[in-house]
Amino acid sequence: MDKLNNIVTERLAERLLVPDGMRELLEGLMKRQALRDEDYSVRLAALRAKLTDAEQRLSRLTPPSRRASPIPPTRPSRSLWQP
């Protein structure tokens, strides 16, 4: 097991503890993050477009009097005891 630990430690030291190795590692990380950010922004724009489309379709299908309002109307309470 010590032999394996030594091999792994030496390989990591060769790869990471030199300036070029760290630079390559960080450049790869930055590229992956940039691609992921771009992918998220594209997906978010597509979802917003679908939401807008769905809202427009719903507004065409539903008459204005039946559309959901942000504040539901209150109903008068019906109590058993009335003065």
C-alpha positions as CSV (number, residue, x, y, z in Angstrom):
1,M,0.0,0.0,0.0
2,D,2.9,2.3,0.7
3,K,4.2,1.8,-2.8
4,L,0.9,2.8,-4.3
5,N,0.7,5.9,-2.0
6,N,4.2,6.9,-3.1
7,I,3.4,6.5,-6.8
8,V,0.2,8.6,-6.5
9,T,2.0,11.3,-4.4
10,E,4.9,11.5,-6.9
11,R,2.5,11.7,-9.8
12,L,0.6,14.5,-8.2
13,A,3.7,16.4,-7.3
14,E,5.0,16.1,-10.9
15,R,1.6,17.3,-12.3
16,L,0.5,20.0,-9.9
17,L,3.5,21.4,-8.2
18,V,5.0,22.9,-11.4
19,P,3.8,26.2,-12.8
20,D,2.7,24.8,-16.1
21,G,0.8,21.9,-14.5
22,M,-1.2,24.3,-12.3
23,R,-1.8,26.6,-15.3
24,E,-3.2,23.8,-17.4
25,L,-5.4,22.6,-14.6
26,L,-6.8,26.1,-14.0
27,E,-7.3,26.8,-17.7
28,G,-9.3,23.6,-18.1
29,L,-11.4,24.5,-15.1
30,M,-12.1,28.0,-16.4
31,K,-13.1,26.6,-19.9
32,R,-15.5,24.1,-18.4
33,Q,-17.1,26.8,-16.2
34,A,-17.5,29.2,-19.1
35,L,-19.2,26.4,-21.2
36,R,-21.5,25.6,-18.3
37,D,-22.5,29.2,-17.8
38,E,-23.2,29.6,-21.5
39,D,-25.3,26.5,-21.4
40,Y,-27.3,27.7,-18.4
41,S,-28.0,31.1,-20.0
42,V,-29.2,29.4,-23.2
43,R,-31.5,27.1,-21.3
44,L,-32.8,30.0,-19.2
45,A,-33.6,32.0,-22.3
46,A,-35.4,29.1,-23.8
47,L,-37.5,28.5,-20.7
48,R,-38.4,32.2,-20.4
49,A,-39.5,32.1,-24.1
50,K,-41.7,29.0,-23.4
51,L,-43.2,30.8,-20.3
52,T,-44.1,33.9,-22.3
53,D,-45.6,31.7,-25.0
54,A,-47.7,29.8,-22.5
55,E,-48.9,32.9,-20.8
56,Q,-49.9,34.4,-24.2
57,R,-51.8,31.3,-25.2
58,L,-53.5,31.2,-21.8
59,S,-54.6,34.8,-22.1
60,R,-56.1,34.1,-25.5
61,L,-58.1,31.1,-24.3
62,T,-59.4,32.6,-21.1
63,P,-61.8,35.5,-21.1
64,P,-60.7,38.5,-19.0
65,S,-63.4,37.9,-16.4
66,R,-62.2,34.4,-15.7
67,R,-58.4,35.1,-15.5
68,A,-56.7,34.4,-12.2
69,S,-56.1,37.5,-10.2
70,P,-53.1,37.8,-8.0
71,I,-55.4,38.4,-5.0
72,P,-58.4,36.1,-4.8
73,P,-61.7,37.7,-4.1
74,T,-62.9,37.3,-0.5
75,R,-66.2,35.7,0.2
76,P,-68.5,36.9,2.9
77,S,-68.3,34.7,5.9
78,R,-71.4,32.8,6.7
79,S,-71.8,32.6,10.4
80,L,-74.5,30.6,12.2
81,W,-75.3,33.5,14.5
82,Q,-76.6,36.6,12.9
83,P,-77.9,39.6,15.0
